[in-house]
Amino acid sequence: MNYRHAYHAGNFADVVKHVVLSRLVEYLKQKDKAFRVIDTHAGVGRYDLSSTEAQKTGEWQGGIGRLVDAALDGPAAALLAPY
């Protein structure tokens, strides 16, 4: 399978993955002991959502695109705060 993340960066699955990861890290930071995070499947690190690849699928619009200008309050704002 040929997978290029540039076509899928910022989609709903990416948002879910990053929200869960950021919440886990925030939880681990509550402990007095040190911890290490090693990302064995990291990609480029930053993706241009205006790139040809991202614009071809437009998947980011249904993910991070929905959060960019969203007026979040209450539980949603608290959940996404670390993200």
C-alpha positions as CSV (number, residue, x, y, z in Angstrom):
1,M,0.0,0.0,0.0
2,N,1.3,3.4,-0.9
3,Y,0.4,5.9,1.8
4,R,1.4,9.6,1.8
5,H,0.2,11.5,4.8
6,A,0.2,14.8,3.0
7,Y,-3.1,13.7,1.4
8,H,-4.7,13.0,4.8
9,A,-3.1,15.4,7.2
10,G,-5.5,17.2,9.5
11,N,-8.4,14.8,8.8
12,F,-10.8,13.7,11.5
13,A,-8.7,10.7,12.4
14,D,-5.6,12.9,12.8
15,V,-7.6,15.2,15.1
16,V,-8.8,12.3,17.2
17,K,-5.3,10.8,17.4
18,H,-3.7,14.2,18.5
19,V,-6.4,15.0,21.0
20,V,-6.0,11.5,22.7
21,L,-2.2,11.8,22.6
22,S,-2.2,15.3,24.1
23,R,-4.7,14.3,26.8
24,L,-2.5,11.3,27.7
25,V,0.6,13.4,27.9
26,E,-1.2,15.9,30.1
27,Y,-2.3,13.1,32.4
28,L,1.2,11.7,32.6
29,K,2.5,15.2,33.5
30,Q,0.5,15.0,36.7
31,K,2.8,12.4,38.2
32,D,6.0,13.2,40.0
33,K,8.0,10.7,37.9
34,A,9.6,11.4,34.6
35,F,8.3,9.8,31.4
36,R,9.5,9.6,27.8
37,V,7.4,9.8,24.6
38,I,8.9,8.2,21.5
39,D,7.0,8.5,18.3
40,T,8.0,5.6,16.2
41,H,5.7,6.6,13.3
42,A,6.2,10.3,13.0
43,G,5.9,11.8,9.6
44,V,7.2,15.2,8.4
45,G,6.0,17.0,11.5
46,R,4.2,19.8,9.8
47,Y,2.0,19.6,6.8
48,D,0.9,22.5,4.6
49,L,-2.8,22.2,4.2
50,S,-2.7,24.5,1.2
51,S,-0.5,22.1,-0.6
52,T,-1.6,20.4,-3.8
53,E,-1.9,17.0,-2.0
54,A,-4.0,18.4,0.9
55,Q,-6.2,20.3,-1.5
56,K,-6.7,17.3,-3.7
57,T,-8.5,15.3,-1.0
58,G,-9.7,18.2,1.2
59,E,-9.9,15.8,4.1
60,W,-8.5,18.4,6.5
61,Q,-11.7,20.5,6.1
62,G,-13.7,17.7,7.9
63,G,-11.1,17.5,10.7
64,I,-9.0,20.4,11.9
65,G,-10.8,22.7,9.5
66,R,-14.0,22.3,11.6
67,L,-12.1,23.3,14.8
68,V,-10.2,26.3,13.5
69,D,-13.1,28.8,13.7
70,A,-15.4,26.8,16.0
71,A,-16.7,28.6,19.1
72,L,-16.0,25.9,21.7
73,D,-17.2,26.1,25.2
74,G,-17.7,23.9,28.2
75,P,-16.6,20.3,28.0
76,A,-15.5,20.5,24.4
77,A,-13.2,23.5,25.2
78,A,-11.7,21.7,28.2
79,L,-11.2,18.5,26.2
80,L,-9.4,20.3,23.4
81,A,-7.4,22.8,25.5
82,P,-4.1,20.8,25.5
83,Y,-4.5,20.3,21.7
